[in-house]
Amino acid sequence: QVQLVESGGGLVQAGGSLRLSCTASGRTFSTYHMGWFRQVSGKERELVADINGHSGSPSYADSVRGRFTISRDNARNTVYLQMNSLKPEDTAVYYCAAGVFFATYDYWGQGTRVTVST
């Protein structure tokens, strides 16, 4: 019932920047906690960043802290991931996810590919 659509992926040089966007359907976006995950083929999925629905408090994986910023615009049902100082190891498919209940993710987007060249 809730649909998530990611955009903004692409090819970028190491040291460059990209901004990912995820737009959600529904009327209760502000109540969801939102997360960005990434996955490389054959590797485990990694939670990159998460933002609380009520407080807007962000959390980051140690690997991206200081380089990535998660934000949300509840009026537009959109969450963003600003990625700066990109490294080749950031190359992955990035997925947007929404959670209704604490510490769970219930809805997932189809993913957007990010490739960082050396």
SVG drawing of the C-alpha trace seen along z (x, -y; Angstrom):
<svg xmlns="http://www.w3.org/2000/svg" viewBox="-3 -21 44 34">
<polyline fill="none" stroke="black" stroke-width="0.4" points="0.0,0.0 2.9,-2.3 5.1,-2.9 8.7,-4.2 10.5,-5.6 14.2,-6.4 16.0,-8.7 19.3,-10.4 21.8,-7.6 24.4,-7.6 28.1,-7.6 30.4,-10.0 34.1,-10.4 35.7,-9.7 35.5,-12.9 32.3,-14.0 28.7,-14.3 25.3,-12.9 21.9,-13.5 19.4,-10.6 15.7,-11.3 12.9,-8.9 9.3,-9.9 6.6,-8.0 2.9,-7.6 0.4,-7.7 -0.8,-10.2 1.2,-9.3 4.8,-9.9 5.7,-12.0 5.0,-9.1 7.5,-6.8 11.1,-6.4 13.0,-6.4 16.3,-4.7 18.8,-4.4 20.4,-1.1 23.0,0.1 23.9,3.5 26.7,4.8 26.1,8.0 27.1,10.9 27.4,8.8 25.1,8.1 22.8,5.1 24.1,2.2 22.0,-0.5 23.7,-3.7 21.5,-6.3 18.2,-6.6 16.0,-9.5 13.2,-9.5 9.7,-10.5 8.8,-12.6 12.0,-14.2 14.0,-14.1 17.0,-12.8 19.5,-11.2 21.8,-8.3 24.7,-7.2 26.9,-4.2 30.5,-4.8 31.6,-4.4 29.6,-7.4 29.5,-9.7 30.8,-13.2 30.3,-12.6 26.6,-11.8 23.6,-13.7 20.0,-12.3 17.1,-14.8 13.4,-14.8 10.7,-17.1 7.4,-15.8 5.3,-18.2 6.7,-16.6 6.7,-13.0 10.4,-12.9 13.6,-11.8 17.1,-12.7 20.6,-11.4 23.2,-13.9 26.5,-12.1 29.7,-14.0 33.3,-13.0 32.3,-9.8 34.7,-6.8 34.8,-3.8 33.7,-1.6 30.4,-3.6 29.5,-1.9 26.3,0.0 22.6,0.2 20.9,-2.2 17.5,-1.4 15.0,-3.6 12.9,-2.0 10.1,-3.1 9.2,-1.7 5.9,-2.0 7.0,-0.3 10.1,-0.8 13.2,0.9 11.5,2.4 11.3,1.6 8.1,2.5 8.3,0.9 11.1,0.8 11.9,-0.9 13.4,0.7 16.8,-0.8 19.0,-3.3 22.5,-2.4 25.5,-4.5 28.8,-4.0 31.9,-5.8 34.9,-5.6 38.5,-5.6"/>
</svg>
